[in-house]
Amino acid sequence: MSSNPANKKLAKKKKDLELKPAADEKGAVPQLIPEEFRRLANRSRDMIFRYDLTTRRFVFVNNTFLEFYGIDAESGREATTKSVLLSIYPEDLDKVKKAQKKSLAPGSTGGEVEYRLIRPDGSLHWMHDQWIVITDETGNPVTIEGIVRDITDRKRVEEELKASKDFIEAVLDNMMDPLIVIDPANYTILEANKIFINAYGLDKDAVIGKHCYELTHNRSTPCSAPNDICPLAETLETGKHSTAEHIHYDSTGSKLCVEVSTTPIINKRGEIHQIIHLTRNITDRKRMEEEILEMSLRDQMTELYNRRGFITLAEQQIRAANRARRSMLLTFIDLDGLKWINDTLGHEEGDRALIDTANVLRQTFRESDIIARLGGDEFAVLSIDAADMNPEDFSKRLQENIDAGNAKETRPYKLAMSWGAAVYDPGSPLSLDELMSSADERMYAQKKAKSNRRI
């Protein structure tokens, strides 16, 4: 193919186009391009050019440049210059001209610009031009030498990445739960969705870079066991998803019950690169759970603790008393004559007697004491600290409150109670069942003594 005379002729013209620019109107001929530079330039995948500002002509373009613009040896230099100018996307032409003008200003050594152009085949390409300006001995610009790179693929990837980023941000910002991405090295926030940012009344720039615990826990150090188990620390330790319930604070300082979930983002080396931190507000759920629990521990009629609530709390207090070496007093109270009231006056009156009994016990005992209706006509009170309690004074106060209630009320009966008390001594610990049995025996002993006196 190289022996074909037509091909040789075309190659010679192409070489002439690259190396032998025409003389200008004054007959001046620009300096020829060194052969070594020409060979190197023609091997480049980027477009390389030299432009003479005096003649306003390209004095050198490499093969890649010619091929890109579809210029052959028959076209001439004016076609090359014209092709470049006419191929620039109309909306970007002004941007290119401004960049060129700026680069020719005194003190400038060159410039660069990104723009779109349309190739002869109609395809749209993104280009990046970078050039230097060569001046003469008086400092006037005479030549521009530069590189033009087709960055269409890069721009396409950038657009795809931006579209992907926009999509992810839209998904995150439309989530109902606050989400942040955390740097595991120092617990700083790398990314945050809109609901998290709004929860703290800050701009995104004010959130990014802060330590997560500064915002969520209003503290200067990370949360730690045993009071605050940090799911981030667990994820770092195990490399797995972790969940924990925490107390967080919003922008007003209000407490929020939240469920925190952390999930590791693993890089190609198998290392935890980042951690996703998702927060779900469970304040209402926790409040409901507490209400349900409270209802399950309360007697609906008297609003005192029921048997279940009493046993749950009493066992906790026994453990605390053992640790603190603190004595307690358990009192069993029985509403006398409840069966007679129910059978003779009706259950509505019996309910009233139970409520009145509960009110008397509230008046007699302290708020810190655990007061409960165990069922039927039986009540119990666990006095948390019995060190300062005198059983005789207590019995006197209880009877005075019963008498005061009877004096005020216009019932067809007198409210009466029997009671017995047992002391819990941590030095000789008992089980709750044993303590309740002891108080119950003393209560029935008093009830029996009352019955004997009536006989």
C-alpha positions as a Markdown table, in Angstrom:
| # | Residue | x | y | z |
|---|---|---|---|---|
| 1 | Met | 0.0 | 0.0 | 0.0 |
| 2 | Ser | 2.9 | 2.3 | 0.8 |
| 3 | Ser | 4.2 | 1.9 | -2.9 |
| 4 | Asn | 1.0 | 3.4 | -4.3 |
| 5 | Pro | 1.9 | 6.8 | -5.9 |
| 6 | Ala | -1.4 | 8.3 | -4.8 |
| 7 | Asn | -0.7 | 7.4 | -1.1 |
| 8 | Lys | 2.8 | 8.8 | -1.3 |
| 9 | Lys | 1.5 | 12.0 | -2.8 |
| 10 | Leu | -1.1 | 12.3 | 0.0 |
| 11 | Ala | 1.4 | 11.6 | 2.7 |
| 12 | Lys | 3.8 | 14.2 | 1.3 |
| 13 | Lys | 1.0 | 16.8 | 1.3 |
| 14 | Lys | 0.0 | 15.9 | 4.8 |
| 15 | Lys | 3.6 | 16.3 | 6.0 |
| 16 | Asp | 3.9 | 19.6 | 4.1 |
| 17 | Leu | 0.7 | 20.8 | 5.9 |
| 18 | Glu | 2.2 | 20.0 | 9.3 |
| 19 | Leu | 5.7 | 21.3 | 8.7 |
| 20 | Lys | 5.7 | 24.1 | 6.1 |
| 21 | Pro | 3.2 | 26.9 | 6.9 |
| 22 | Ala | 2.6 | 29.4 | 4.2 |
| 23 | Ala | 4.2 | 32.8 | 4.3 |
| 24 | Asp | 2.1 | 35.7 | 5.6 |
| 25 | Glu | 1.3 | 38.9 | 3.7 |
| 26 | Lys | 4.7 | 40.3 | 4.6 |
| 27 | Gly | 6.4 | 37.2 | 3.3 |
| 28 | Ala | 7.5 | 36.1 | 6.8 |
| 29 | Val | 7.7 | 32.3 | 7.3 |
| 30 | Pro | 7.3 | 30.9 | 10.8 |
| 31 | Gln | 10.0 | 28.7 | 12.2 |
| 32 | Leu | 9.8 | 25.1 | 11.1 |
| 33 | Ile | 8.8 | 22.4 | 13.7 |
| 34 | Pro | 11.8 | 20.2 | 14.7 |
| 35 | Glu | 11.5 | 16.7 | 13.3 |
| 36 | Glu | 11.9 | 15.0 | 16.7 |
| 37 | Phe | 9.1 | 17.0 | 18.2 |
| 38 | Arg | 6.9 | 16.2 | 15.2 |
| 39 | Arg | 7.4 | 12.5 | 15.6 |
| 40 | Leu | 6.7 | 12.6 | 19.3 |
| 41 | Ala | 3.6 | 14.8 | 18.8 |
| 42 | Asn | 2.2 | 12.5 | 16.1 |
| 43 | Arg | 2.4 | 9.5 | 18.5 |
| 44 | Ser | 0.2 | 11.3 | 21.1 |
| 45 | Arg | -3.4 | 10.4 | 21.5 |
| 46 | Asp | -4.1 | 14.0 | 22.5 |
| 47 | Met | -4.3 | 16.8 | 19.9 |
| 48 | Ile | -1.3 | 19.0 | 19.9 |
| 49 | Phe | -1.1 | 22.3 | 18.0 |
| 50 | Arg | 0.9 | 25.5 | 17.5 |
| 51 | Tyr | -0.9 | 28.6 | 16.6 |
| 52 | Asp | 0.7 | 31.8 | 15.2 |
| 53 | Leu | -1.0 | 34.9 | 16.5 |
| 54 | Thr | 0.6 | 37.1 | 13.8 |
| 55 | Thr | -0.7 | 35.2 | 10.9 |
| 56 | Arg | -3.7 | 33.8 | 12.8 |
| 57 | Arg | -2.9 | 30.3 | 11.4 |
| 58 | Phe | -2.1 | 26.9 | 12.8 |
| 59 | Val | 1.5 | 26.3 | 12.0 |
| 60 | Phe | 1.5 | 22.8 | 13.4 |
| 61 | Val | -1.2 | 20.2 | 14.2 |
| 62 | Asn | -0.5 | 16.5 | 14.9 |
| 63 | Asn | -2.1 | 13.6 | 13.2 |
| 64 | Thr | -4.7 | 13.1 | 16.0 |
| 65 | Phe | -5.8 | 16.7 | 15.5 |
| 66 | Leu | -6.2 | 16.2 | 11.7 |
| 67 | Glu | -8.1 | 12.9 | 12.2 |
| 68 | Phe | -10.4 | 14.3 | 14.8 |
| 69 | Tyr | -11.5 | 17.2 | 12.7 |
| 70 | Gly | -11.6 | 15.1 | 9.5 |
| 71 | Ile | -9.1 | 17.3 | 7.7 |
| 72 | Asp | -7.0 | 15.8 | 4.9 |
| 73 | Ala | -4.0 | 17.1 | 3.0 |
| 74 | Glu | -6.2 | 18.7 | 0.4 |
| 75 | Ser | -8.0 | 21.0 | 2.9 |
| 76 | Gly | -5.3 | 23.5 | 3.7 |
| 77 | Arg | -4.6 | 25.5 | 6.8 |
| 78 | Glu | -7.5 | 27.9 | 6.6 |
| 79 | Ala | -9.8 | 24.9 | 6.7 |
| 80 | Thr | -8.2 | 23.7 | 9.8 |
| 81 | Thr | -8.6 | 27.0 | 11.6 |
| 82 | Lys | -12.1 | 27.5 | 10.2 |
| 83 | Ser | -13.1 | 23.9 | 11.3 |
| 84 | Val | -12.0 | 24.5 | 14.9 |
| 85 | Leu | -13.9 | 27.8 | 15.2 |
| 86 | Leu | -17.1 | 26.6 | 13.4 |
| 87 | Ser | -17.2 | 23.3 | 15.3 |
| 88 | Ile | -17.4 | 24.8 | 18.8 |
| 89 | Tyr | -20.8 | 24.4 | 20.3 |
| 90 | Pro | -22.6 | 27.8 | 19.9 |
| 91 | Glu | -23.4 | 28.1 | 23.6 |
| 92 | Asp | -19.8 | 27.6 | 24.6 |
| 93 | Leu | -18.2 | 29.8 | 21.9 |
| 94 | Asp | -18.3 | 32.9 | 24.1 |
| 95 | Lys | -16.7 | 31.0 | 27.0 |
| 96 | Val | -13.8 | 29.9 | 24.8 |
| 97 | Lys | -13.2 | 33.4 | 23.4 |
| 98 | Lys | -13.1 | 34.8 | 26.9 |
| 99 | Ala | -10.6 | 32.2 | 28.1 |
| 100 | Gln | -8.4 | 33.0 | 25.1 |
| 101 | Lys | -8.6 | 36.7 | 25.6 |
| 102 | Lys | -7.7 | 36.4 | 29.3 |
| 103 | Ser | -4.7 | 34.2 | 28.5 |
| 104 | Leu | -3.4 | 37.0 | 26.1 |
| 105 | Ala | -3.6 | 39.7 | 28.8 |
| 106 | Pro | -0.3 | 41.1 | 30.1 |
| 107 | Gly | 1.3 | 38.9 | 32.8 |
| 108 | Ser | -0.6 | 35.8 | 31.7 |
| 109 | Thr | 1.3 | 32.7 | 30.6 |
| 110 | Gly | -1.5 | 30.6 | 29.3 |
| 111 | Gly | -5.0 | 29.3 | 30.0 |
| 112 | Glu | -7.4 | 26.4 | 29.8 |
| 113 | Val | -11.0 | 25.9 | 29.1 |
| 114 | Glu | -13.6 | 23.0 | 28.8 |
| 115 | Tyr | -16.2 | 23.2 | 26.1 |
| 116 | Arg | -18.3 | 21.2 | 23.7 |
| 117 | Leu | -17.8 | 20.9 | 20.0 |
| 118 | Ile | -19.5 | 19.1 | 17.1 |
| 119 | Arg | -17.4 | 16.9 | 14.9 |
| 120 | Pro | -18.0 | 16.6 | 11.2 |
| 121 | Asp | -19.9 | 13.4 | 11.7 |
| 122 | Gly | -22.4 | 15.3 | 13.9 |
| 123 | Ser | -21.3 | 13.8 | 17.2 |
| 124 | Leu | -21.1 | 16.0 | 20.3 |
| 125 | His | -17.8 | 15.9 | 22.3 |
| 126 | Trp | -16.4 | 17.5 | 25.4 |
| 127 | Met | -12.9 | 19.0 | 25.0 |
| 128 | His | -10.3 | 20.3 | 27.4 |
| 129 | Asp | -7.9 | 22.8 | 26.0 |
| 130 | Gln | -4.7 | 23.8 | 27.8 |
| 131 | Trp | -2.1 | 26.1 | 26.3 |
| 132 | Ile | 0.8 | 28.4 | 26.9 |
| 133 | Val | 1.5 | 31.8 | 25.4 |
| 134 | Ile | 4.9 | 32.5 | 24.0 |
| 135 | Thr | 5.9 | 36.2 | 23.7 |
| 136 | Asp | 8.6 | 38.0 | 21.7 |
| 137 | Glu | 11.5 | 40.0 | 23.2 |
| 138 | Thr | 9.1 | 42.9 | 23.8 |
| 139 | Gly | 6.6 | 40.8 | 25.7 |
| 140 | Asn | 4.0 | 40.7 | 23.0 |
| 141 | Pro | 2.2 | 37.3 | 22.5 |
| 142 | Val | 3.3 | 35.7 | 19.2 |
| 143 | Thr | 2.5 | 32.0 | 19.5 |
| 144 | Ile | 0.2 | 29.7 | 21.4 |
| 145 | Glu | 1.2 | 26.1 | 22.0 |
| 146 | Gly | -1.3 | 23.7 | 23.4 |
| 147 | Ile | -2.9 | 20.3 | 24.0 |
| 148 | Val | -6.5 | 19.4 | 23.3 |
| 149 | Arg | -7.9 | 16.4 | 25.0 |
| 150 | Asp | -11.2 | 14.7 | 24.3 |
| 151 | Ile | -12.9 | 14.4 | 27.7 |
| 152 | Thr | -16.2 | 13.1 | 26.5 |
| 153 | Asp | -15.9 | 9.8 | 28.4 |
| 154 | Arg | -14.8 | 11.5 | 31.6 |
| 155 | Lys | -17.7 | 13.9 | 31.4 |
| 156 | Arg | -20.1 | 11.0 | 30.8 |
| 157 | Val | -18.8 | 9.3 | 33.9 |
| 158 | Glu | -19.0 | 12.5 | 35.9 |
| 159 | Glu | -22.6 | 13.0 | 34.8 |
| 160 | Glu | -23.5 | 9.4 | 35.6 |
| 161 | Leu | -21.8 | 9.8 | 39.0 |
| 162 | Lys | -23.7 | 13.1 | 39.6 |
| 163 | Ala | -27.0 | 11.5 | 38.6 |
| 164 | Ser | -26.2 | 8.6 | 40.9 |
| 165 | Lys | -25.2 | 10.9 | 43.8 |
| 166 | Asp | -28.4 | 13.0 | 43.2 |
| 167 | Phe | -30.5 | 9.9 | 43.3 |
| 168 | Ile | -28.9 | 8.7 | 46.5 |
| 169 | Glu | -29.3 | 12.1 | 48.1 |
| 170 | Ala | -32.9 | 12.2 | 47.0 |
| 171 | Val | -33.5 | 8.8 | 48.6 |
| 172 | Leu | -31.7 | 9.7 | 51.8 |
| 173 | Asp | -33.5 | 13.1 | 52.1 |
| 174 | Asn | -36.9 | 11.5 | 51.6 |
| 175 | Met | -36.3 | 9.0 | 54.4 |
| 176 | Met | -38.4 | 9.3 | 57.5 |
| 177 | Asp | -35.4 | 8.5 | 59.8 |
| 178 | Pro | -32.2 | 10.5 | 60.4 |
| 179 | Leu | -29.2 | 9.0 | 58.8 |
| 180 | Ile | -25.5 | 9.9 | 58.9 |
| 181 | Val | -22.3 | 8.4 | 57.5 |
| 182 | Ile | -19.5 | 8.3 | 60.1 |
| 183 | Asp | -15.7 | 8.1 | 59.8 |
| 184 | Pro | -14.8 | 5.2 | 62.1 |
| 185 | Ala | -11.3 | 6.6 | 62.7 |
| 186 | Asn | -12.6 | 9.6 | 64.7 |
| 187 | Tyr | -16.4 | 9.4 | 64.7 |
| 188 | Thr | -16.8 | 12.5 | 62.6 |
| 189 | Ile | -19.8 | 12.9 | 60.4 |
| 190 | Leu | -19.1 | 12.6 | 56.6 |
| 191 | Glu | -22.6 | 12.8 | 55.3 |
| 192 | Ala | -26.1 | 13.5 | 56.7 |
| 193 | Asn | -29.6 | 13.5 | 55.3 |
| 194 | Lys | -32.0 | 16.4 | 55.5 |
| 195 | Ile | -34.1 | 15.1 | 58.4 |
| 196 | Phe | -31.0 | 14.7 | 60.6 |
| 197 | Ile | -29.8 | 18.2 | 59.7 |
| 198 | Asn | -33.2 | 19.7 | 60.4 |
| 199 | Ala | -33.4 | 17.9 | 63.8 |
| 200 | Tyr | -30.5 | 20.0 | 65.0 |
| 201 | Gly | -31.5 | 23.2 | 63.4 |
| 202 | Leu | -28.1 | 23.5 | 61.6 |
| 203 | Asp | -26.8 | 24.0 | 58.1 |
| 204 | Lys | -25.3 | 20.9 | 56.5 |
| 205 | Asp | -21.8 | 22.6 | 56.5 |
| 206 | Ala | -22.2 | 22.9 | 60.3 |
| 207 | Val | -23.0 | 19.2 | 60.7 |
| 208 | Ile | -20.3 | 17.7 | 58.4 |
| 209 | Gly | -17.1 | 17.3 | 60.3 |
| 210 | Lys | -18.6 | 17.3 | 63.8 |
| 211 | His | -18.3 | 14.3 | 66.1 |
| 212 | Cys | -21.6 | 12.3 | 66.2 |
| 213 | Tyr | -21.7 | 12.3 | 70.0 |
| 214 | Glu | -21.5 | 16.1 | 70.1 |
| 215 | Leu | -24.8 | 16.4 | 68.4 |
| 216 | Thr | -26.7 | 13.3 | 69.4 |
| 217 | His | -25.5 | 13.0 | 73.1 |
| 218 | Asn | -24.6 | 16.7 | 73.7 |
| 219 | Arg | -21.2 | 15.5 | 75.1 |
| 220 | Ser | -17.6 | 15.9 | 74.4 |
| 221 | Thr | -16.6 | 12.2 | 74.6 |
| 222 | Pro | -18.0 | 9.0 | 72.9 |
| 223 | Cys | -20.7 | 7.1 | 74.8 |
| 224 | Ser | -19.5 | 4.0 | 76.6 |
| 225 | Ala | -20.6 | 1.0 | 78.5 |
| 226 | Pro | -22.3 | 0.1 | 80.8 |
| 227 | Asn | -24.8 | 3.0 | 80.7 |
| 228 | Asp | -24.5 | 3.8 | 77.0 |
| 229 | Ile | -23.4 | 0.9 | 74.9 |
| 230 | Cys | -22.1 | 2.4 | 71.6 |
| 231 | Pro | -23.3 | 0.5 | 68.6 |
| 232 | Leu | -20.5 | 2.2 | 66.5 |
| 233 | Ala | -17.9 | 0.6 | 68.8 |
| 234 | Glu | -19.6 | -2.8 | 68.6 |
| 235 | Thr | -19.7 | -2.6 | 64.8 |
| 236 | Leu | -16.0 | -1.7 | 64.7 |
| 237 | Glu | -15.2 | -4.6 | 67.0 |
| 238 | Thr | -17.4 | -7.3 | 65.3 |
| 239 | Gly | -17.6 | -5.9 | 61.7 |
| 240 | Lys | -21.3 | -6.5 | 61.8 |
| 241 | His | -24.6 | -4.7 | 62.1 |
| 242 | Ser | -25.4 | -3.5 | 65.7 |
| 243 | Thr | -28.4 | -2.0 | 67.4 |
| 244 | Ala | -28.9 | -0.2 | 70.7 |
| 245 | Glu | -31.5 | 2.0 | 72.4 |
| 246 | His | -30.1 | 5.5 | 73.4 |
| 247 | Ile | -31.3 | 8.8 | 74.8 |
| 248 | His | -30.5 | 11.6 | 72.2 |
| 249 | Tyr | -31.1 | 15.3 | 72.4 |
| 250 | Asp | -32.6 | 17.5 | 69.7 |
| 251 | Ser | -31.8 | 21.1 | 69.0 |
| 252 | Thr | -34.0 | 22.3 | 71.9 |
| 253 | Gly | -32.3 | 20.0 | 74.4 |
| 254 | Ser | -35.4 | 17.7 | 74.6 |
| 255 | Lys | -34.7 | 14.1 | 75.3 |
| 256 | Leu | -35.6 | 11.6 | 72.6 |
| 257 | Cys | -35.7 | 7.8 | 73.0 |
| 258 | Val | -34.1 | 6.4 | 69.9 |
| 259 | Glu | -33.1 | 3.1 | 68.4 |
| 260 | Val | -29.6 | 3.4 | 66.8 |
| 261 | Ser | -28.6 | 1.0 | 64.0 |
| 262 | Thr | -25.0 | 0.9 | 62.7 |
| 263 | Thr | -23.9 | -0.9 | 59.5 |
| 264 | Pro | -20.3 | -1.1 | 58.2 |
| 265 | Ile | -19.3 | -0.1 | 54.7 |
| 266 | Ile | -16.4 | -2.5 | 53.8 |
| 267 | Asn | -13.8 | -1.5 | 51.2 |
| 268 | Lys | -12.0 | -3.8 | 48.8 |
| 269 | Arg | -9.3 | -4.6 | 51.3 |
| 270 | Gly | -11.9 | -5.9 | 53.7 |
| 271 | Glu | -11.6 | -2.9 | 56.1 |
| 272 | Ile | -14.4 | -0.9 | 57.6 |
| 273 | His | -14.2 | 2.3 | 55.5 |
| 274 | Gln | -17.3 | 4.1 | 56.8 |
| 275 | Ile | -20.3 | 3.3 | 59.1 |
| 276 | Ile | -23.9 | 4.0 | 58.3 |
| 277 | His | -25.7 | 5.4 | 61.5 |
| 278 | Leu | -29.5 | 5.2 | 61.3 |
| 279 | Thr | -31.6 | 6.6 | 64.1 |
| 280 | Arg | -35.3 | 5.9 | 64.7 |
| 281 | Asn | -37.3 | 7.9 | 67.1 |
| 282 | Ile | -39.1 | 5.5 | 69.5 |
| 283 | Thr | -40.1 | 8.0 | 72.1 |
| 284 | Asp | -43.8 | 7.4 | 71.5 |
| 285 | Arg | -43.4 | 3.7 | 71.4 |
| 286 | Lys | -41.4 | 3.7 | 74.7 |
| 287 | Arg | -44.0 | 5.9 | 76.3 |
| 288 | Met | -46.7 | 3.5 | 75.2 |
| 289 | Glu | -44.7 | 0.6 | 76.4 |
| 290 | Glu | -44.3 | 2.3 | 79.8 |
| 291 | Glu | -48.0 | 3.0 | 80.0 |
| 292 | Ile | -48.8 | -0.6 | 79.1 |
| 293 | Leu | -46.3 | -1.8 | 81.7 |
| 294 | Glu | -47.7 | 0.6 | 84.2 |
| 295 | Met | -51.2 | -0.6 | 83.5 |
| 296 | Ser | -50.1 | -4.2 | 83.9 |
| 297 | Leu | -48.6 | -3.3 | 87.3 |
| 298 | Arg | -51.5 | -1.2 | 88.6 |
| 299 | Asp | -54.8 | -2.0 | 90.2 |
| 300 | Gln | -57.3 | -0.1 | 88.0 |
| 301 | Met | -59.8 | 0.6 | 90.8 |
| 302 | Thr | -57.5 | 2.0 | 93.4 |
| 303 | Glu | -54.6 | 3.0 | 91.1 |
| 304 | Leu | -52.2 | 1.4 | 93.6 |
| 305 | Tyr | -49.8 | -1.3 | 92.4 |
| 306 | Asn | -51.3 | -4.7 | 91.9 |
| 307 | Arg | -49.7 | -8.0 | 93.2 |
| 308 | Arg | -47.5 | -8.2 | 90.1 |
| 309 | Gly | -46.3 | -4.7 | 90.4 |
| 310 | Phe | -45.7 | -5.1 | 94.1 |
| 311 | Ile | -43.6 | -8.2 | 93.7 |
| 312 | Thr | -41.6 | -6.8 | 90.9 |
| 313 | Leu | -40.7 | -3.7 | 92.8 |
| 314 | Ala | -40.3 | -5.4 | 96.2 |
| 315 | Glu | -37.8 | -7.8 | 94.8 |
| 316 | Gln | -35.7 | -4.9 | 93.3 |
| 317 | Gln | -35.8 | -3.2 | 96.7 |
| 318 | Ile | -34.7 | -6.3 | 98.6 |
| 319 | Arg | -31.6 | -6.5 | 96.3 |
| 320 | Ala | -30.9 | -2.8 | 96.8 |
| 321 | Ala | -31.4 | -3.2 | 100.6 |
| 322 | Asn | -28.9 | -6.0 | 100.7 |
| 323 | Arg | -26.3 | -3.9 | 98.9 |
| 324 | Ala | -26.9 | -0.8 | 101.0 |
| 325 | Arg | -27.3 | -2.8 | 104.3 |
| 326 | Arg | -30.6 | -1.0 | 104.8 |
| 327 | Ser | -33.6 | -2.4 | 106.8 |
| 328 | Met | -37.2 | -2.2 | 105.4 |
| 329 | Leu | -40.7 | -2.7 | 106.9 |
| 330 | Leu | -43.4 | -4.7 | 105.2 |
| 331 | Thr | -46.9 | -4.1 | 106.4 |
| 332 | Phe | -49.9 | -6.2 | 105.5 |
| 333 | Ile | -53.3 | -4.5 | 105.8 |
| 334 | Asp | -56.7 | -6.1 | 105.5 |
| 335 | Leu | -60.0 | -4.2 | 105.0 |
| 336 | Asp | -62.3 | -5.5 | 107.7 |
| 337 | Gly | -65.9 | -6.5 | 106.8 |
| 338 | Leu | -65.6 | -6.1 | 102.9 |
| 339 | Lys | -67.7 | -9.2 | 102.4 |
| 340 | Trp | -70.5 | -7.9 | 104.6 |
| 341 | Ile | -70.4 | -4.5 | 102.7 |
| 342 | Asn | -70.6 | -6.3 | 99.4 |
| 343 | Asp | -73.4 | -8.7 | 100.4 |
| 344 | Thr | -75.4 | -6.1 | 102.4 |
| 345 | Leu | -74.8 | -2.7 | 100.6 |
| 346 | Gly | -73.7 | -3.9 | 97.2 |
| 347 | His | -70.5 | -4.1 | 95.3 |
| 348 | Glu | -70.5 | -0.5 | 94.4 |
| 349 | Glu | -70.3 | 0.4 | 98.0 |
| 350 | Gly | -67.6 | -2.3 | 98.4 |
| 351 | Asp | -65.6 | -0.6 | 95.7 |
| 352 | Arg | -65.9 | 2.7 | 97.5 |
| 353 | Ala | -64.6 | 1.1 | 100.7 |
| 354 | Leu | -61.5 | -0.2 | 98.8 |
| 355 | Ile | -60.8 | 3.2 | 97.3 |
| 356 | Asp | -61.2 | 4.9 | 100.7 |
| 357 | Thr | -58.8 | 2.4 | 102.1 |
| 358 | Ala | -56.3 | 3.2 | 99.4 |
| 359 | Asn | -56.6 | 6.9 | 100.1 |
| 360 | Val | -56.0 | 6.3 | 103.9 |
| 361 | Leu | -52.8 | 4.3 | 103.1 |
| 362 | Arg | -51.5 | 7.1 | 100.8 |
| 363 | Gln | -52.0 | 9.6 | 103.6 |
| 364 | Thr | -50.3 | 7.4 | 106.1 |
| 365 | Phe | -47.2 | 6.3 | 104.2 |
| 366 | Arg | -44.5 | 8.2 | 102.3 |
| 367 | Glu | -44.4 | 8.7 | 98.5 |
| 368 | Ser | -41.2 | 6.6 | 98.4 |
| 369 | Asp | -43.0 | 3.6 | 99.9 |
| 370 | Ile | -44.5 | 0.9 | 97.7 |
| 371 | Ile | -48.3 | 0.7 | 98.3 |
| 372 | Ala | -50.2 | -2.1 | 96.6 |
| 373 | Arg | -53.6 | -3.8 | 96.6 |
| 374 | Leu | -52.7 | -7.5 | 96.4 |
| 375 | Gly | -56.3 | -8.6 | 95.7 |
| 376 | Gly | -59.7 | -8.7 | 97.3 |
| 377 | Asp | -59.4 | -6.9 | 100.7 |
| 378 | Glu | -55.7 | -7.3 | 101.1 |
| 379 | Phe | -53.2 | -4.5 | 100.9 |
| 380 | Ala | -49.4 | -4.3 | 101.4 |
| 381 | Val | -46.9 | -1.5 | 102.0 |
| 382 | Leu | -43.1 | -1.9 | 101.7 |
| 383 | Ser | -41.4 | 1.0 | 103.5 |
| 384 | Ile | -38.1 | 1.5 | 101.9 |
| 385 | Asp | -36.1 | 2.8 | 104.8 |
| 386 | Ala | -37.3 | 1.5 | 108.2 |
| 387 | Ala | -34.4 | 2.9 | 110.3 |
| 388 | Asp | -36.4 | 6.0 | 111.3 |
| 389 | Met | -39.8 | 4.2 | 111.6 |
| 390 | Asn | -41.3 | 3.4 | 115.0 |
| 391 | Pro | -44.0 | 0.7 | 114.6 |
| 392 | Glu | -46.1 | 2.1 | 117.4 |
| 393 | Asp | -46.0 | 5.6 | 115.9 |
| 394 | Phe | -46.9 | 4.2 | 112.5 |
| 395 | Ser | -49.9 | 2.2 | 114.0 |
| 396 | Lys | -51.1 | 5.3 | 115.8 |
| 397 | Arg | -50.9 | 7.5 | 112.6 |
| 398 | Leu | -52.7 | 4.9 | 110.6 |
| 399 | Gln | -55.6 | 4.6 | 113.2 |
| 400 | Glu | -55.8 | 8.4 | 113.4 |
| 401 | Asn | -56.2 | 8.6 | 109.6 |
| 402 | Ile | -58.9 | 5.9 | 109.6 |
| 403 | Asp | -60.8 | 7.7 | 112.4 |
| 404 | Ala | -60.5 | 11.1 | 110.6 |
| 405 | Gly | -61.9 | 9.5 | 107.4 |
| 406 | Asn | -64.8 | 8.0 | 109.3 |
| 407 | Ala | -65.6 | 11.3 | 110.9 |
| 408 | Lys | -65.9 | 13.1 | 107.6 |
| 409 | Glu | -67.7 | 10.4 | 105.6 |
| 410 | Thr | -71.4 | 9.6 | 105.8 |
| 411 | Arg | -71.2 | 5.9 | 105.2 |
| 412 | Pro | -73.6 | 3.4 | 106.6 |
| 413 | Tyr | -70.6 | 1.7 | 108.1 |
| 414 | Lys | -67.2 | 2.5 | 109.7 |
| 415 | Leu | -64.1 | 1.8 | 107.8 |
| 416 | Ala | -61.9 | -0.6 | 109.7 |
| 417 | Met | -58.6 | -2.3 | 109.0 |
| 418 | Ser | -56.3 | -4.9 | 110.5 |
| 419 | Trp | -52.6 | -4.9 | 110.0 |
| 420 | Gly | -49.3 | -6.6 | 110.8 |
| 421 | Ala | -45.7 | -5.6 | 110.1 |
| 422 | Ala | -42.5 | -7.5 | 109.6 |
| 423 | Val | -39.0 | -6.0 | 109.5 |
| 424 | Tyr | -36.5 | -7.0 | 106.7 |
| 425 | Asp | -33.0 | -7.2 | 108.2 |
| 426 | Pro | -30.3 | -7.4 | 105.5 |
| 427 | Gly | -28.1 | -9.0 | 108.2 |
| 428 | Ser | -30.5 | -11.9 | 108.3 |
| 429 | Pro | -31.9 | -11.9 | 104.8 |
| 430 | Leu | -35.3 | -13.5 | 103.9 |
| 431 | Ser | -36.9 | -14.2 | 100.6 |
| 432 | Leu | -39.9 | -12.0 | 99.6 |
| 433 | Asp | -42.3 | -14.9 | 100.2 |
| 434 | Glu | -40.9 | -15.5 | 103.7 |
| 435 | Leu | -41.2 | -11.8 | 104.5 |
| 436 | Met | -44.8 | -11.6 | 103.2 |
| 437 | Ser | -45.8 | -14.7 | 105.2 |
| 438 | Ser | -44.4 | -13.2 | 108.4 |
| 439 | Ala | -46.3 | -9.9 | 107.9 |
| 440 | Asp | -49.5 | -11.9 | 106.9 |
| 441 | Glu | -49.3 | -13.9 | 110.1 |
| 442 | Arg | -49.0 | -10.7 | 112.2 |
| 443 | Met | -51.9 | -9.1 | 110.4 |
| 444 | Tyr | -54.2 | -12.2 | 111.0 |
| 445 | Ala | -53.1 | -12.2 | 114.6 |
| 446 | Gln | -54.4 | -8.7 | 115.0 |
| 447 | Lys | -57.6 | -9.5 | 113.1 |
| 448 | Lys | -58.2 | -12.5 | 115.4 |
| 449 | Ala | -57.5 | -10.4 | 118.5 |
| 450 | Lys | -60.2 | -7.9 | 117.3 |
| 451 | Ser | -62.7 | -10.7 | 116.8 |
| 452 | Asn | -62.0 | -12.1 | 120.3 |
| 453 | Arg | -62.6 | -8.7 | 121.8 |
| 454 | Arg | -66.0 | -8.4 | 120.1 |
| 455 | Ile | -67.0 | -11.8 | 121.5 |
